[in-house]
Amino acid sequence: MLSIGNAIIAIFLIAGSFEDQSGVLSQDDDIENITTVLRTEFGEKSAFPRRFIYDKVELNGDEQPEYLIGLIGPDFCGTGGCTMLVLSDKLKVMAKMTLVKYPVYVGQDSPEEKTNGFQNIYVRTGEVGFVKVAWNGKTYPTNPSMQPKLAESDISDKNQLLNAFDDPAWEF
């Protein structure tokens, strides 16, 4: 006879086995794969600690979430902000932005929140403040500080991502 505790464990084990068979990557797989991409992109070693935070978010409507990667450390951050990458669901670099202050924001999945089929990303940058970075058909802008300033109230209904204070960070 199963106790309630054993039944709950059995449910988690069964649910986990379905997830594994579906091809969904675990967080450990994500971290390992992102680390490989970052080491390829920025080299194996640095004189300074290098960390990243990440979130998965659906940006292009294909039901395969992309990755927002927030880079942290002296190699990537200055007074104007840090470097952020947008990776495809296949972990290919789609965009590299500098001068990004975390967190960043993405609106609800709706036509008015998309440009050229991709979700707009809202970031705080340098001395400018909040701006919208829009997909130009090939990438997002590399320097968000060149975009028009938005009011902070324009961000209030957006989903917060890459919270450097709350999200776990990993070294690479």
N, C-alpha and C positions, 0 to 999 in steps of 0.2 A: 504494500500500500504506500502511495506517495504522500509525503507531507506537502503542505502548501509551499514551503521553502524549496523542496526538491522539484515540485511542479513548475515553479517560477524559473529555476535553473534550467530545467528541460526546455521550457519555452524559449529562453534566451539562446540556448544551444541550437535549437531547431531554427530559430530566426537567423542566427548567425550563419548557419550552414547554407541557407537560401541566399543570403547576401553574398557570401563567398562565391557561390556558383554563378551568380548573375554577372560577375565581372566587375563589380563595384570595388574600387580600390579602398583599402583601409587608410586611416590617417597615417599609419607607419609607412605604407607604400607611398603615399603622397609625399611625406617628408623625405624619404629616401630618393624619390624621383626628382623632387624639386632641388634637393641638395646637389644631385648630379648635374642638373641643368645649370645651377648657379656656379658650380666649380668649373664647368666648361666655359661659361660666359665670362667669369671674372678671375679664373685661375685657382689653383689649389691652395695657395698660401697667401697670407697677408701679415704685415707687421702688427696689425690691430685685430681684435676680435671682430668677426663678421657674423651677424645674426639676421634672421628673417622671420617675419610673421606672414601668415597667408589666410586667405578666405577663398572659397569656391563660390562663384556666382554665375548665373546664366546671363550672358551678355548678348548673344546673337540669335536666340530663339530656336536653336537646334536640339534643345533638351540635353545637351552635353555641357556641363558647367565649365567655364573658364576659371583661371586662377589669377587672383590679384596677389602679388608678392610685394610686401613692404620690406625693403632692405634697411638695416640698422647698423650703425657703426661709423667710425671716422672716415672710412673709405667711401661711404655713401651719403653721409649727412653733413650739412653745413648750417649756417644761420638761416638760410632760406627754406630749408626742408631736406628731404631725403629722396633717394631714388626708388621708384616703384616700377615693377614690371607687370605687364599683362601677358599671361601665357594662355595659349589655346588649350583645349581639352586634351590635345596630344603633347602638351608641354613644350610647344614651340613659342619663342618670343614673338609676340604680336606688337608690343609697344614697350618703350622704355621712357619713363618720364622722370625728370629731375625736379627739385624744389617742391616736393610734396610733403605736407605736414599731415601726419596721421591723427585721427582716423580719416577715411574717405567715405564717400556716400554714393549709392546707386538708387535711382528711383524705382517705383513699381514697374513691372513689365507692362508697358502700354505704348501705343504709337507715339504719343507726345513726349515720351521719355527716350525715344530712339532717334538716331541720326544714321542714315545709310544702313539701316538694319541692325545696328548695335546700340545697346544701352549707353546713355550718357553717364559719365562718371563725374562726380563733383568732388573737388579737392580744395583744401586751403593751401595757399602757396605764398611764400616769402612775405613781403610787405603788402601784397595785393589784397589778400583775404580769400574769400570763396570764389571759385570759378567753375564753369562747366567745361569739361573736355569732351569733345564729340569725335566720333569715328569719322575719318575722312574718306572711307572706302578702302583704305589700306592699313591704317594705323591710327592711334590717338596722338595728339600733339606731344612732342618731346619736352616742351617748356610751357607748362600751364600758366606761368606768370604773364604770358603774352595774351591770354584770353581775357575777355571783359569780366569785370568784377560783378559778383552777385551779392544781394543782401543776404545776411545770415538767415533771415526768415524764409528764403527760397530753399533752404536745405532742411527745414524742420520736419518735412514729411518724408524724407528719404531714409533708406536703410543704411545704417552705420556699419562699416567694415574696416578691417585693419586697425583695430584699437590697440595701440602700442602699450597702453597701460593695463589692459585686461587680457589680451590674447597671449597665449604662450609663444615664446620665441625659441628658435633653434639655431645653433651654430652651424656654419658650413666652411 
